[in-house]
Amino acid sequence: MFDTPLNHFKSVFAHKFFVAPSDRNYFFARFAKTYGINEEFWWQALQTIEKLLKAGLVLNGVSVKRGYNHNIEKLWNKHKEVFGDLAVTNLTRPDKLVERFWTDHPLENLIARMNQMGHPDSRYGLLSYSNNNDDMFKFDQLAFELRRRTIGLDWTIGRDFPDVELTEFYGQPYRNVIVQRPEHQIRSMKSPTGSIEVIGAELEDVIHSWNFSYFRSDADLERPTPPTVAPAMAGFGNSYLYLLWDSLNGGEVTELAREQVEWLLGNIRIGQDAHNEFSRILAADRAN
């Protein structure tokens, strides 16, 4: 499963640890903004941008294991340094968006506001917030552009990162795609699917449907329950970190696998217990 070139391994793990989680944050940020849950919007927006910045950096030779935490201003400054003329430094009003819903404030203004109002303290009601009428539109564009850059700029297309949609670019560095294919995303976003009315017609039904503690009337309990809430068979999912551990534990650690794990341990924070366990596996194999 992990018998792949190092750069492909990096791409998969950066996607699993940063990009895919950021897609979920992006969904919840837009949901929160749509329904006026402002504190949650800023927290989820910061989480989205933080993860995308970290993915882009770690795939271009920058360890994000220490020194950044949730500080997207520091991450963005590093992004500008690493990506150079391909860095995301400006946003442009979409042609179909009316002018009154867009301000010409520089991007660093949005980054600073998001860094402040999306700070972890916002989860505890410790921070105030203020909104501009273009916040979500700018957030959308920023997330879209950063997501396009979650790849090694100088990786060779076709060798380091195969993509059947980019065969005309095979043999070229990925930076050429960023310039010449402004709508191209490395991997498509997988958003939640299904009817938003499955839980009821009103937003407050989220709290009361099938809630035997907070139901308002029997109607809350009689609404058909979707299989996601009460499945016939409960589901499960294994993280890629577990799958990597499972593939190595008790088996031979190839030089390729060692290189992959050492890159992971040196560049991404995975928790001390997991770090210790992978270090143990590498040390035990080396001793043998």
C-alpha positions in Angstrom: 0.0 0.0 0.0 2.9 2.4 0.8 5.3 1.0 -1.7 5.3 4.3 -3.6 8.0 6.9 -4.4 8.7 9.3 -1.6 7.1 12.3 -3.2 3.9 10.4 -3.9 3.9 9.3 -0.2 4.3 12.9 0.8 1.4 14.0 -1.3 -0.9 11.3 0.0 -0.1 12.0 3.6 -0.3 15.7 3.2 -3.7 15.3 1.6 -4.9 12.9 4.4 -3.6 15.0 7.3 -4.2 18.5 5.9 -6.1 18.9 2.7 -9.0 16.5 3.4 -9.5 17.9 6.9 -9.4 21.4 5.5 -12.2 20.5 3.1 -14.4 19.6 6.1 -13.4 22.8 7.8 -14.3 24.7 4.6 -17.8 23.1 4.5 -18.5 24.0 8.1 -17.1 27.5 7.7 -19.5 28.2 4.8 -22.4 26.5 6.7 -21.7 28.7 9.8 -21.4 31.9 7.8 -24.6 31.1 5.9 -26.6 30.8 9.1 -24.9 33.6 11.0 -22.9 31.5 13.5 -20.1 34.0 13.3 -17.6 32.8 16.0 -17.7 29.3 14.4 -17.2 30.7 10.9 -14.0 32.4 12.0 -12.6 29.3 13.8 -13.4 27.0 10.9 -12.1 29.5 8.3 -8.8 29.8 10.2 -8.6 26.0 10.4 -9.2 25.8 6.6 -6.4 28.2 5.7 -4.0 26.9 8.3 -4.2 23.4 7.0 -3.9 24.4 3.4 -0.9 26.6 4.1 0.8 23.8 6.0 0.1 21.3 3.2 1.7 23.6 0.6 4.7 24.3 2.8 5.4 20.7 3.9 5.3 19.5 0.2 7.9 22.2 -0.6 10.5 21.3 1.9 9.4 23.2 5.0 8.7 21.3 8.2 5.5 22.4 9.9 6.1 20.3 13.0 7.0 23.2 15.2 6.9 27.0 15.3 3.5 27.7 13.7 0.6 26.2 15.7 -2.5 28.0 14.5 -0.7 31.3 13.5 -1.7 31.8 9.9 0.1 35.1 9.7 3.4 33.3 10.3 2.4 30.5 7.9 1.4 33.0 5.2 4.7 34.9 5.5 6.5 31.6 5.0 4.2 30.8 2.1 5.2 34.0 0.4 8.9 33.3 1.0 8.7 29.7 -0.4 6.3 30.2 -3.3 7.7 33.5 -4.5 5.9 34.7 -7.6 3.4 31.9 -7.3 2.4 32.8 -3.7 -1.2 33.9 -3.1 -0.8 37.6 -2.3 -3.8 39.2 -3.9 -7.5 38.5 -4.4 -9.6 39.7 -7.3 -13.3 40.5 -7.3 -15.1 37.8 -9.4 -16.6 39.3 -12.5 -20.1 38.1 -11.5 -19.9 39.6 -7.9 -21.4 43.1 -7.7 -18.9 45.8 -6.6 -20.7 46.6 -3.3 -19.9 43.1 -2.0 -16.1 43.6 -2.4 -13.6 45.9 -0.8 -10.1 46.6 -2.0 -8.4 45.9 1.3 -5.1 44.0 0.9 -5.1 40.3 1.6 -3.0 40.7 4.7 -6.0 42.5 6.2 -8.1 39.4 5.9 -5.3 37.1 7.1 -4.8 39.3 10.2 -8.5 39.4 11.0 -8.9 35.7 10.5 -5.8 35.1 12.7 -7.3 37.2 15.4 -11.0 36.2 15.3 -10.3 32.5 14.5 -7.8 32.2 17.4 -8.5 29.1 19.6 -9.7 31.4 22.3 -12.8 32.0 20.2 -14.0 28.5 21.1 -14.5 29.7 24.7 -16.3 33.0 24.0 -13.2 35.1 24.9 -13.0 37.1 21.7 -15.1 39.6 19.9 -15.7 39.5 16.1 -16.6 41.9 13.3 -17.7 41.0 9.8 -17.3 42.6 6.4 -19.7 42.0 3.6 -17.0 40.3 1.5 -15.5 38.0 4.1 -16.9 34.8 2.7 -16.2 35.7 -0.9 -12.6 36.4 -0.1 -12.3 33.3 2.1 -13.6 31.2 -0.8 -11.0 32.5 -3.2 -8.2 32.3 -0.8 -9.0 28.7 0.1 -9.4 27.8 -3.6 -6.0 29.3 -4.6 -4.1 27.8 -1.6 -5.6 24.4 -2.3 -4.3 24.5 -5.8 -0.8 24.9 -4.4 -0.8 21.8 -2.1 1.8 20.1 -4.3 5.6 20.3 -4.8 6.1 23.2 -7.2 9.1 21.5 -8.8 7.8 18.0 -8.8 7.8 16.4 -12.2 4.3 15.7 -13.5 4.0 12.1 -14.5 6.9 10.9 -12.4 6.4 12.4 -9.0 2.6 12.9 -9.4 0.7 11.1 -12.1 -2.5 12.7 -13.3 -4.4 11.5 -16.4 -5.8 15.1 -16.8 -2.3 16.5 -17.2 -0.7 14.2 -19.7 0.2 17.2 -21.9 2.3 18.5 -18.9 4.2 15.2 -18.3 7.9 15.9 -17.8 7.3 19.5 -16.7 7.3 20.9 -13.2 4.0 21.3 -11.4 4.4 25.1 -11.2 3.6 25.2 -14.9 0.1 23.8 -14.2 -0.5 26.4 -11.6 0.2 29.2 -14.1 -1.4 27.7 -17.2 -4.5 25.9 -15.6 -5.9 28.5 -13.2 -9.0 26.3 -12.4 -7.1 23.0 -11.9 -7.3 21.4 -8.4 -4.8 18.5 -7.6 -7.6 16.4 -6.1 -11.3 17.1 -6.2 -13.0 18.2 -3.0 -15.3 15.6 -1.4 -18.1 17.5 0.3 -20.9 15.9 2.4 -23.9 14.9 0.3 -27.6 14.4 1.0 -30.7 16.6 1.7 -30.2 19.3 4.3 -33.8 18.8 5.3 -33.3 15.2 6.5 -33.2 16.6 10.1 -36.2 19.0 9.6 -37.2 22.2 7.9 -35.7 24.6 10.4 -32.2 25.0 11.7 -33.2 24.5 15.3 -34.4 21.0 14.4 -30.7 20.0 14.5 -31.0 20.2 18.3 -34.4 18.6 18.8 -34.8 15.8 16.2 -34.4 12.3 17.7 -33.2 14.0 21.0 -34.8 12.2 23.9 -33.5 14.8 26.3 -34.3 18.0 24.4 -37.4 17.1 22.3 -40.2 19.7 22.1 -42.9 17.3 21.2 -43.4 13.7 20.0 -43.0 15.0 16.5 -39.3 15.4 17.1 -39.0 11.8 18.0 -41.2 10.4 15.3 -39.3 12.0 12.4 -37.7 9.2 10.3 -34.2 8.6 11.5 -31.4 8.4 8.8 -29.0 5.5 8.9 -26.2 7.9 9.8 -27.8 8.4 13.2 -29.1 4.9 13.8 -27.3 2.5 11.5 -28.1 -1.2 11.3 -24.4 -1.8 11.5 -22.1 0.8 13.0 -19.3 2.0 10.8 -15.6 2.6 11.3 -12.6 4.1 9.6 -8.9 3.6 10.0 -6.5 6.6 9.7 -3.6 6.5 7.3 -1.4 6.8 10.3 -2.7 3.6 11.7 -2.5 1.9 8.3 1.1 2.9 8.0 1.8 1.6 11.5 0.0 -1.7 10.7 2.1 -2.2 7.5 5.3 -1.8 9.4 4.7 -3.3 12.9 6.3 -6.7 13.1 7.5 -6.7 9.5 10.5 -5.7 7.5 11.2 -2.0 7.2 12.5 -1.3 3.7 14.8 1.6 3.0 12.0 3.3 1.2 9.6 2.8 4.2 12.3 4.2 6.5 12.8 7.2 4.3 9.0 7.8 4.3 8.6 7.5 8.1 11.6 9.7 8.8 10.2 12.4 6.6 6.8 12.1 8.4 8.4 12.3 11.8 10.6 15.2 10.9 7.9 17.3 9.2 4.5 16.7 10.6 3.3 16.7 14.3 1.5 13.3 14.8 1.4 13.2 18.6 4.1 12.1 21.0 2.8 8.6 21.5 2.7 7.9 17.7 6.1 9.5 17.3 7.6 7.3 19.9 6.0 4.1 18.4 7.3 4.8 14.9 10.7 5.6 16.3 10.6 2.3 18.2 9.8 0.4 15.0 12.7 2.1 13.1 15.1 1.5 16.0 14.2 -2.2 16.3 14.5 -2.8 12.6 17.9 -1.1 12.6 19.1 -3.2 15.5 18.2 -6.4 13.6 
